[in-house]
């Protein structure tokens, strides 16, 4: 029971940490003191710390099987994670007034949206792909709850951010979002070559570090 308590507590803290700092008046207050980049870096660091705790709590929760193990499912992360890696890298490097996470400098050019042609929310889309891939290969109840909620949270977040940005930017949102999409695979052609290279590097790093950090080999045996 204590293990389930820790897992539930970690879930609550995780979701609160992703809801409170982005809501007014908390977000404007933090940005005014940390700056936009400082806010994003602090928000990301907090998310990582809580995420590490959440994964540890899920691993310590009692095992309850939900999805039967299937060797074919081990290939799903190897198919989805390269794309998720590219989207994450491109999303972090982008100038993105339509979502969060874009650390790129300069003005956004709506005629050359880059990764935003795939999704206005590339980091959230990457998180959803990552969660979906890992849900299928971690079939116990705690991890199904964990990855299912995180994937759903990312998808809902895309809608909520669109709604908030429309309200904040008014007519400017329509002009900025004209050549972007919620999700459009054809937009991958507009992702910069450097993002593909760096995304491939990130995926390779994740493969190499997976067994050391997580304790499980990422490749099907």
C-alpha positions as CSV (number, residue, x, y, z in Angstrom):
1,X,0.0,0.0,0.0
2,X,2.8,2.4,0.8
3,X,4.3,1.9,-2.7
4,X,0.9,2.8,-4.2
5,X,0.8,5.8,-2.0
6,X,4.2,7.1,-3.2
7,X,3.2,6.5,-6.8
8,X,-0.1,8.4,-6.4
9,X,1.6,11.2,-4.5
10,X,4.2,11.5,-7.3
11,X,1.5,11.6,-9.9
12,X,-0.3,14.4,-8.2
13,X,2.9,16.4,-7.7
14,X,3.8,15.9,-11.4
15,X,0.5,17.2,-12.7
16,X,0.4,20.1,-10.3
17,X,3.9,21.1,-11.3
18,X,2.8,21.2,-14.9
19,X,-0.4,23.1,-14.3
20,X,0.3,25.7,-11.6
21,X,3.5,27.3,-13.1
22,X,1.8,27.9,-16.5
23,X,-1.3,29.5,-15.2
24,X,-1.9,33.2,-14.7
25,X,-0.9,35.0,-12.5
26,X,1.9,32.5,-11.6
27,X,3.6,32.4,-15.0
28,X,3.8,36.1,-15.6
29,X,5.1,36.6,-12.1
30,X,7.8,34.0,-12.7
31,X,8.7,35.3,-16.1
32,X,9.1,38.9,-14.8
33,X,11.7,37.6,-12.3
34,X,13.5,34.9,-14.2
35,X,13.0,36.1,-17.8
36,X,11.5,33.9,-20.5
37,X,14.6,31.6,-20.9
38,X,15.1,31.4,-17.2
39,X,11.5,30.5,-16.7
40,X,11.7,27.7,-19.3
41,X,15.0,26.4,-17.9
42,X,13.7,26.3,-14.3
43,X,10.4,24.8,-15.4
44,X,12.3,22.1,-17.4
45,X,14.7,21.3,-14.4
46,X,11.7,21.0,-12.0
47,X,9.9,18.7,-14.5
48,X,13.0,16.4,-14.8
49,X,13.5,16.1,-11.0
50,X,9.8,15.2,-10.5
51,X,9.8,12.9,-13.5
52,X,12.8,10.9,-12.0
53,X,10.8,10.6,-8.8
54,X,7.7,9.5,-10.6
55,X,9.5,6.8,-12.6
56,X,11.1,5.5,-9.4
57,X,7.7,5.4,-7.7
58,X,6.2,3.5,-10.6
59,X,9.0,0.9,-10.5
60,X,8.4,0.4,-6.7
61,X,4.7,0.1,-7.1
62,X,3.2,-3.5,-6.8
63,X,3.2,-5.4,-10.1
64,X,-0.2,-5.9,-11.6
65,X,0.0,-7.2,-15.2
66,X,-2.3,-5.5,-17.7
67,X,-0.8,-5.9,-21.2
68,X,0.7,-9.3,-22.0
69,X,4.3,-9.3,-23.1
70,X,4.8,-9.6,-26.8
71,X,8.2,-9.6,-28.5
72,X,6.8,-7.6,-31.4
73,X,5.8,-4.7,-29.1
74,X,9.5,-4.3,-28.3
75,X,9.9,-2.8,-31.8
76,X,7.4,0.0,-31.3
77,X,9.8,2.3,-29.4
78,X,12.4,1.8,-32.0
79,X,10.0,3.0,-34.6
80,X,8.5,6.0,-32.7
81,X,11.4,7.2,-30.7
82,X,13.6,8.4,-33.6
83,X,10.7,10.7,-34.7
84,X,10.1,11.8,-31.1
85,X,13.8,12.6,-30.8
86,X,13.8,14.8,-33.9
87,X,10.6,16.6,-32.8
88,X,12.0,17.2,-29.3
89,X,15.3,18.7,-30.7
90,X,13.6,20.7,-33.3
91,X,11.0,22.0,-30.9
92,X,13.7,23.1,-28.4
93,X,15.7,24.9,-31.2
94,X,12.6,26.6,-32.8
95,X,11.3,30.1,-32.4
96,X,7.8,29.2,-31.3
97,X,5.3,31.9,-30.2
98,X,2.5,29.3,-30.5
99,X,3.6,26.9,-27.7
100,X,6.2,26.5,-25.1
101,X,9.8,25.2,-25.2
102,X,11.1,27.1,-28.2
103,X,14.5,28.5,-27.1
104,X,15.4,29.8,-30.6
105,X,16.3,33.5,-30.9
106,X,14.9,36.0,-33.4
107,X,11.5,36.6,-34.9
108,X,9.1,33.8,-36.0
109,X,8.6,33.7,-39.8
110,X,5.1,32.3,-40.4
111,X,6.1,31.6,-44.1
112,X,8.9,29.3,-42.9
113,X,7.5,27.5,-39.9
114,X,10.0,24.7,-39.9
115,X,9.0,22.0,-37.4
116,X,5.8,23.9,-36.6
117,X,4.5,22.7,-40.0
118,X,4.5,19.2,-38.4
119,X,2.9,20.5,-35.1
120,X,2.6,23.8,-33.3
121,X,3.5,21.8,-30.2
122,X,6.5,19.6,-31.3
123,X,7.7,19.0,-27.7
124,X,4.2,17.9,-26.6
125,X,3.9,15.7,-29.7
126,X,7.2,14.1,-28.9
127,X,6.1,13.5,-25.3
128,X,3.0,11.8,-26.6
129,X,4.9,9.6,-29.0
130,X,7.3,8.6,-26.3
131,X,4.6,7.8,-23.8
132,X,2.6,5.8,-26.3
133,X,5.7,3.7,-27.3
134,X,6.6,2.9,-23.7
135,X,3.1,2.2,-22.6
136,X,3.0,-0.8,-24.9
137,X,6.2,-2.4,-23.7
138,X,5.6,-1.7,-20.0
139,X,2.4,-3.6,-19.4
140,X,2.1,-3.4,-15.7
141,X,-0.7,-1.3,-14.1
142,X,1.6,1.4,-12.7
143,X,3.3,2.1,-16.0
144,X,0.1,1.8,-18.0
145,X,-1.4,4.5,-15.8
146,X,1.8,6.6,-15.9
147,X,2.4,6.5,-19.6
148,X,-1.3,6.7,-20.5
149,X,-1.9,9.8,-18.4
150,X,1.3,11.5,-19.6
151,X,0.4,10.8,-23.3
152,X,-3.1,12.0,-22.7
153,X,-1.9,15.0,-20.8
154,X,0.4,16.0,-23.7
155,X,-2.4,15.8,-26.2
156,X,-4.9,17.7,-24.1
157,X,-2.1,20.3,-23.4
158,X,-1.9,20.9,-27.2
159,X,-5.6,21.9,-27.3
160,X,-5.4,24.0,-24.2
161,X,-2.3,25.9,-25.3
162,X,-4.0,26.6,-28.7
163,X,-7.0,28.0,-26.9
164,X,-4.9,30.2,-24.6
165,X,-2.7,31.5,-27.4
166,X,-5.7,32.3,-29.5
167,X,-7.1,34.4,-26.6
168,X,-3.7,36.1,-25.9
169,X,-2.7,36.8,-29.5
170,X,-6.1,37.5,-31.0
171,X,-5.9,38.0,-34.8
172,X,-2.1,37.6,-34.7
173,X,-2.6,33.9,-33.9
174,X,-4.3,33.3,-37.2
175,X,-1.5,34.8,-39.2
176,X,1.2,33.1,-37.2
177,X,-0.5,29.7,-37.3
178,X,-1.6,29.8,-41.0
179,X,1.1,27.4,-42.2
180,X,1.3,25.3,-39.0
181,X,-0.8,22.3,-37.9
182,X,-1.9,20.4,-34.8
183,X,-0.3,17.3,-36.5
184,X,0.7,17.0,-40.1
185,X,3.3,14.3,-41.1
186,X,3.9,16.0,-44.5
187,X,5.4,18.9,-42.6
188,X,8.4,16.7,-41.8
189,X,9.9,17.9,-45.1
190,X,10.3,21.4,-43.6
191,X,12.3,20.2,-40.6
192,X,15.9,21.5,-40.9
193,X,18.6,19.0,-41.7
194,X,20.5,20.0,-38.5
195,X,17.5,19.0,-36.5
196,X,17.4,15.6,-38.2
197,X,21.1,15.1,-37.5
198,X,20.8,16.2,-33.8
199,X,17.7,14.2,-33.4
200,X,19.5,11.1,-34.7
201,X,22.3,11.8,-32.3
202,X,19.9,12.1,-29.4
203,X,18.2,8.8,-30.3
204,X,21.6,7.1,-30.5
205,X,22.5,8.5,-27.1
206,X,19.2,7.3,-25.6
207,X,19.9,3.8,-27.0
208,X,23.4,3.7,-25.5
209,X,22.3,5.1,-22.1
210,X,19.0,3.2,-21.7
211,X,20.3,0.0,-20.1
212,X,22.7,1.9,-17.8
213,X,20.1,4.4,-16.7
214,X,16.9,2.4,-16.8
215,X,18.3,-1.0,-16.3
216,X,16.7,-2.6,-19.3
217,X,18.1,-3.2,-22.8
218,X,16.2,-1.1,-25.4
219,X,16.9,-3.5,-28.3
220,X,14.8,-6.7,-28.9
221,X,16.8,-9.8,-28.0
